[in-house]
Amino acid sequence: MSTVASTGMSLSQNYYLRSYYQNNQKMFKSSTRKETSNSRLSYEDGLALRRAARNLQSFEYSENDNGENICNSILAFIDTYNNTLKSGGASSSSDVNRYARQLKQLSHKYSDDLSSLGITVNTDGTMTANKNLLGKSSASDVGKVFGKESDFTKKTEQYARKMESKSSDSLYTALTGSGSNIDFQA
């Protein structure tokens, strides 16, 4: 993905959202989300957040990278993060709720770092970005928060993976009445 960031072609926030929700691209639209069960939303959001964290870790964050692409990928990450917090927090699964709480605590833990980039962490753990401030941040500063060595993105990916796994278990249980794992990517 870092090669795309440096090509000079600007990719939109919606491009990144579609990429993060590639298994079900309608899931980031509010109209679809209203009609979807929380178990399914938690699964799709966990999967998308994992992809988003990996995408952000793939950028090199050099001054040669396309800053607009990095900014748009972060804005899409924030939307995905917020979706994941909301669906996970509303889940009937205590395990999924736990991972949503851990994501909330994680955003609060890194609120100072995020704030330095123009990203505000709200009391509910969701994030809001000032696109102008984010766009003016240096690539190296952004890389410290979102790059491959960042604890924030590593832990985000870890919690998202666990939430995705527990959500798939909940979906499987709801569908079959038993408690085994199911692989939705097959």
Summary of the structure (lengths in Angstrom):
residues: 186
radius of gyration: 16.2
end to end distance: 24.1
largest distance: 52.9
contacts: 630
relative contact order: 0.16
helix: 68%
strand: 3%
